[in-house]
Amino acid sequence: MLRWTAVVLAVVLAGTAGAGYLYYEHLNDNIKQDALNLGDNKVAKPTPNAAGQTPLNILVIGSDARDSEENQQLGGARETFGSTPLADVQMLVHLSADRSNMSVVSMPRDTLLEIPRCTDPDDGEVYPASEGRVMTNQSLGHGGPGCTVATWQELTGIHIDHFVMVDFAGVVSMADAVGGVPVCVDANIHSRDAGGHGSGLKLEKGTHPVKGEQALQWLRTRYGFEDGSDLARAKAQHMYLNAMVRVLRENATLSSPNRLRRLAEEATEALTVDPDLDSVKKLYDLSDELRKVKPERITMTTMPNRYVGARVEPTEDAEQLFRLVREDIALDGKDAKKKPDAEPEPPADPAAPDDEIAVQVRNGTRTDELGTAPGRANTVTGLLVDRGFTKAVADPSVLPSEDRTVIRYPSADLEGDARRVAKSLGVPASSVKRSTDVSGVTLVVGADWREDTAYRAPESDDRTPESAEALNGADDSACMHVNPAFTWS
């Protein structure tokens, strides 16, 4: 759609230079912007590959804001008019460094996690970190989309380059401008229960194009799809977006300048973006990068999770999925064989002498199946002392659980120290991570080092977890299962 916006500009600019410039500025003025990251912790950008390329990570946020008459009418729930908006749709779009593939990770809105402290740059209001875990969709109300970005970065360790946020009205207007996206249901569906809950979506069995308000109903439907959960809704959203990509590629040009102009207006008015995407040109340049990927190299996934009451939490498979994105590994398994990782760039502050580096060692060998391996913190502390790290101490007060041995450090001035500890033990550089959860260099002995004195890094499993429910962008056979309680004849 953003590429089409650029076509509109070309049409207008072909008229008079003055009018073209004014229209360009008008479209730029349509675009709303907000700060990228409101949190205290910043995740470092990924290291460029051998060709100097880096991946792009864009967080797509769907807001349930009922801050206008149109949004209120579309969203319903009149009692929530003007209330704090929620980030009910959250999708991380990862474009590989070589631009060969794209991965999308959806996080269910009911995911329980800790929202970090966020500061609103507009008025300086500080939103304290959540007390314990809360639903992820609340992050938007902690200063804006920049807090949703900060929350994702804290959970995943993935550096996010941009965000794009759209509300109810924006979804309807853009879906209408596209002209229809084909979706499929395996039975007649009416998303409405006896209490009046549901999106109102009503479709006959089979494949049908949806646009405008009906497209919004599809994207919002829970009541009627599978088990009626947010997980089923995410699956329906993936099907819609994959179909939309295919429609846009098949209709790369439009014959009607008026339709193009309308699409330009709708697309720019619908968006809130970070400052680095605050113009049509910047959005077009980004869209030009995204459209290099063919549908068959697009993979849609949902963050692996398990139920906690009526909510969900990330599982171990979720960390596996996040790691694949962090390391720019294609989720479709079609990556060319990669060369061994190059040595990371040296840290800004070099390591102190070994005997001056303070290290806390914790025993994190406990797993779901096995108890904590006794004495591992003391054993590894002894190894470090023998190798000259005389300030290493075992910390028996904390017994975390880590699949892999990890070394954490709180600030850039300790990165060199953490890397030096890792090198002395043979722990890979990828297991050295910055974290605000520690006050100094902290080594957590993981379940991969329950015995012996020599650390052997386990071979990486680079397969996408089955629990991520991957859907390929070229799959046009996907069809949503309708709950029999919401069908009709």
Residue pairs with C-beta under 8 A, 6 or more apart in sequence:
1 174
1 177
1 178
1 248
1 263
1 267
1 287
2 267
2 280
2 283
2 284
2 286
2 287
3 252
3 284
3 287
3 288
3 291
4 254
4 260
4 263
4 264
4 267
5 27
5 263
5 264
5 267
5 268
5 280
5 283
5 284
6 280
6 284
7 253
7 254
7 260
8 257
8 260
8 261
8 263
8 264
9 20
9 23
9 24
9 27
9 264
9 280
11 257
11 260
11 261
12 19
12 20
12 23
12 24
12 261
13 20
13 24
14 20
24 280
27 264
27 265
27 268
27 280
28 268
28 278
28 279
28 280
30 265
30 268
30 269
31 268
31 271
31 272
31 273
31 277
31 278
31 279
31 280
31 283
32 271
32 272
32 273
33 272
33 273
33 274
33 275
33 277
33 278
34 144
34 145
34 146
34 165
34 272
34 273
34 274
35 121
35 144
35 146
35 274
35 275
36 146
36 149
36 160
36 162
36 163
36 274
36 275
36 276
37 146
37 149
37 150
37 153
37 160
38 118
38 119
38 120
38 121
38 142
38 143
38 144
38 146
38 147
38 149
38 150
39 116
39 117
39 118
39 146
39 147
39 149
39 150
39 151
39 153
39 154
40 116
40 117
40 119
40 436
41 116
41 150
41 153
41 154
41 434
41 436
42 153
43 153
43 157
43 158
43 159
43 160
43 434
44 159
44 434
45 54
45 159
46 54
46 55
46 97
46 159
46 326
46 328
47 54
47 342
47 344
47 345
48 54
48 97
49 97
49 98
49 328
50 339
50 342
51 97
51 98
53 97
53 98
53 99
54 97
55 94
55 95
55 96
55 97
55 328
56 94
56 95
56 161
56 162
56 286
56 289
57 92
57 93
57 94
57 95
57 158
57 159
57 160
57 161
57 162
57 325
58 92
58 93
58 95
58 160
58 161
58 162
58 163
58 164
58 286
59 90
59 91
59 92
59 93
59 145
59 148
59 149
59 152
59 160
59 162
59 163
59 164
60 89
60 90
60 91
60 92
60 93
60 163
60 164
60 165
60 166
61 87
61 89
61 90
61 140
61 145
61 148
61 163
61 164
61 165
61 166
62 87
62 88
62 89
62 90
62 165
62 166
62 167
62 171
62 219
63 85
63 86
63 87
63 88
63 140
63 165
63 166
63 167
64 75
64 85
64 86
64 88
64 137
64 167
64 168
65 71
65 85
65 167
65 168
66 72
66 75
66 77
66 80
66 81
66 82
66 83
66 85
66 168
67 81
67 82
67 85
67 167
68 169
70 168
70 169
71 167
71 168
71 169
72 78
72 81
74 168
74 169
74 172
74 213
74 216
75 168
84 140
84 141
85 140
85 141
86 109
86 137
86 138
86 140
86 141
87 109
87 136
87 137
87 138
87 139
87 140
87 145
87 148
88 109
88 137
89 106
89 109
89 219
89 237
90 106
90 107
90 109
90 136
90 137
90 148
90 152
91 104
91 105
91 106
91 107
91 237
92 104
92 105
92 107
92 152
92 156
92 158
92 160
92 325
93 102
93 103
93 104
93 290
94 102
94 103
94 104
94 105
94 158
94 325
94 328
95 102
95 289
95 290
95 293
96 102
96 103
96 328
96 330
97 328
99 289
99 292
99 293
100 293
100 297
100 330
101 293
101 297
101 298
101 299
101 330
101 331
101 332
101 334
101 335
102 290
102 293
102 297
102 298
102 299
102 473
103 298
103 299
103 301
103 324
103 325
103 330
103 331
104 238
104 241
104 298
104 299
104 300
104 301
105 301
105 302
105 303
105 321
105 322
105 325
105 468
106 234
106 237
106 238
106 300
106 301
106 302
106 303
107 136
107 152
107 302
107 303
108 136
108 229
108 230
108 231
108 234
108 302
108 303
108 305
108 312
109 135
109 136
109 137
109 230
110 135
110 136
110 137
110 230
110 310
110 311
110 312
111 135
111 136
111 303
111 305
111 311
111 312
111 313
111 314
112 133
112 134
112 135
112 136
112 308
112 311
112 312
112 313
113 133
113 134
113 136
113 151
113 155
113 313
113 314
114 129
114 130
114 132
114 133
114 134
114 154
115 127
115 129
115 130
115 134
115 136
115 138
115 139
115 142
115 147
115 151
116 129
116 147
116 150
116 151
116 154
117 126
117 127
117 128
117 129
118 126
118 127
118 139
118 142
118 143
118 146
118 147
118 150
119 125
119 126
119 127
119 143
120 126
120 127
120 143
120 144
121 146
125 143
127 142
127 143
127 147
130 138
133 313
135 311
136 148
136 151
139 147
139 148
139 150
139 151
140 147
140 148
145 163
145 165
145 272
145 274
146 163
146 274
148 163
149 160
149 163
152 158
152 160
153 159
153 160
155 314
155 322
156 322
156 325
156 326
157 322
157 326
157 433
158 322
158 325
158 326
161 276
162 273
162 274
162 276
162 277
162 286
163 273
163 274
164 271
164 272
164 273
164 277
165 271
165 272
165 273
166 174
166 270
166 271
166 272
167 270
168 216
169 270
170 266
170 269
170 270
170 271
171 215
171 216
171 219
171 270
172 212
172 213
172 215
172 216
173 266
173 269
173 270
174 263
174 266
174 267
174 270
175 181
175 210
175 211
175 212
175 215
175 216
176 211
176 212
176 215
176 266
177 259
177 262
177 263
177 266
177 267
178 211
178 244
178 247
178 248
178 263
179 211
179 247
179 251
180 209
180 210
180 211
180 247
181 209
181 210
181 211
181 215
181 240
181 243
181 244
181 247
182 207
182 208
182 209
182 210
182 243
182 247
182 476
183 203
183 207
183 208
183 209
183 210
183 218
183 236
183 239
183 240
183 243
183 480
184 206
184 207
184 208
184 239
184 478
184 479
184 480
185 203
185 204
185 205
185 206
185 479
185 480
185 482
186 205
186 479
186 480
186 481
186 482
187 205
187 482
187 484
187 487
188 203
188 204
188 205
188 482
188 487
188 488
188 489
189 201
189 202
189 203
189 224
189 225
189 482
189 486
189 487
189 488
190 198
190 201
190 202
190 224
190 486
190 487
190 488
191 198
191 199
191 200
191 201
191 202
191 217
191 221
191 222
191 223
191 224
191 225
191 486
192 198
192 200
192 223
192 486
193 223
193 485
193 486
197 223
198 221
198 222
198 223
198 224
198 486
199 216
199 217
199 218
199 220
199 221
199 222
199 223
200 217
201 214
201 217
201 218
201 221
201 224
202 488
203 210
205 482
207 479
210 217
210 218
210 240
215 240
218 236
218 240
219 233
219 236
219 237
219 240
220 233
221 233
221 236
222 228
222 229
222 230
222 232
222 233
223 483
223 486
224 482
224 483
224 486
225 232
225 233
225 235
225 236
225 480
225 481
225 482
225 483
226 232
226 235
226 480
226 481
226 483
227 483
228 483
230 312
231 302
231 305
231 312
232 480
234 302
235 302
235 469
235 471
235 480
236 480
238 300
238 302
238 471
239 471
239 478
239 480
241 300
242 295
242 298
242 300
242 471
242 472
242 473
242 474
242 475
242 478
243 476
245 295
245 298
245 473
246 295
246 473
246 474
246 476
249 291
249 295
254 260
254 263
264 280
268 280
271 283
273 283
276 282
277 283
277 286
294 473
294 474
295 472
295 473
295 474
296 472
296 473
296 474
297 330
297 332
297 334
297 473
298 472
298 473
298 474
299 330
299 331
299 332
299 464
299 470
299 471
299 472
299 473
300 470
300 471
300 472
300 473
301 321
301 331
301 464
301 468
301 469
301 470
301 471
302 468
302 469
303 314
303 318
303 321
303 468
304 314
304 315
304 316
304 317
304 318
304 320
304 321
304 465
304 467
304 468
305 312
305 313
305 314
305 315
305 318
305 467
306 312
306 313
306 315
315 467
316 403
317 465
317 467
317 468
319 403
320 461
320 465
321 331
321 464
321 465
321 468
324 331
324 462
324 464
325 331
327 430
329 335
329 462
331 464
331 468
331 470
332 464
332 470
332 472
333 462
333 463
333 464
335 462
341 429
341 430
343 429
344 419
344 429
346 416
347 412
347 415
347 416
347 419
348 412
348 413
348 415
349 412
349 413
349 414
349 415
349 416
350 416
351 357
351 416
351 417
351 419
351 420
352 416
352 417
354 387
354 388
354 389
354 390
354 420
354 424
355 388
355 389
355 390
355 391
356 391
357 389
357 391
357 417
357 420
357 421
357 441
358 391
358 392
358 393
358 440
358 441
359 381
359 384
359 389
359 391
359 392
359 393
359 421
359 440
359 441
359 442
359 443
360 392
360 393
360 394
360 395
360 438
360 440
360 441
360 442
360 443
361 377
361 380
361 381
361 384
361 392
361 393
361 394
361 395
361 442
361 443
361 444
361 445
362 377
362 394
362 395
362 398
362 399
362 400
362 442
362 443
362 444
362 445
363 372
363 373
363 375
363 376
363 377
363 394
363 396
363 399
363 444
363 445
364 399
364 400
364 401
364 402
364 405
364 406
364 444
364 445
364 446
364 447
365 372
365 373
365 376
365 402
365 445
365 446
365 447
365 449
365 450
366 372
366 399
366 400
366 401
366 447
367 401
367 403
367 447
370 447
370 450
372 399
373 450
373 451
376 445
376 449
376 450
377 394
377 395
377 396
377 445
378 394
379 453
380 425
380 443
380 445
380 449
381 392
381 393
381 394
383 425
383 453
384 392
384 421
384 424
384 425
384 443
385 392
387 424
389 421
389 424
395 442
400 444
401 447
402 444
402 445
402 446
402 447
403 446
403 447
403 448
404 431
404 446
404 447
404 448
404 458
405 427
405 431
405 443
405 444
405 445
405 446
405 448
405 449
405 455
406 431
406 432
406 433
406 443
406 444
406 446
407 418
407 421
407 422
407 427
407 431
407 432
407 433
407 441
407 442
407 443
407 444
408 418
408 432
408 433
408 434
408 435
408 437
408 438
408 441
408 442
408 444
409 415
409 417
409 418
409 432
409 433
409 434
409 435
409 438
409 440
409 441
409 442
410 434
410 435
410 436
410 438
410 439
410 440
411 434
412 434
414 440
414 441
415 432
415 434
417 441
418 432
418 441
419 429
419 432
421 427
421 441
421 443
422 428
422 429
422 431
422 432
425 443
425 455
426 454
426 455
426 456
426 457
427 455
427 457
428 457
431 457
448 457
448 458
449 455
464 470
471 478
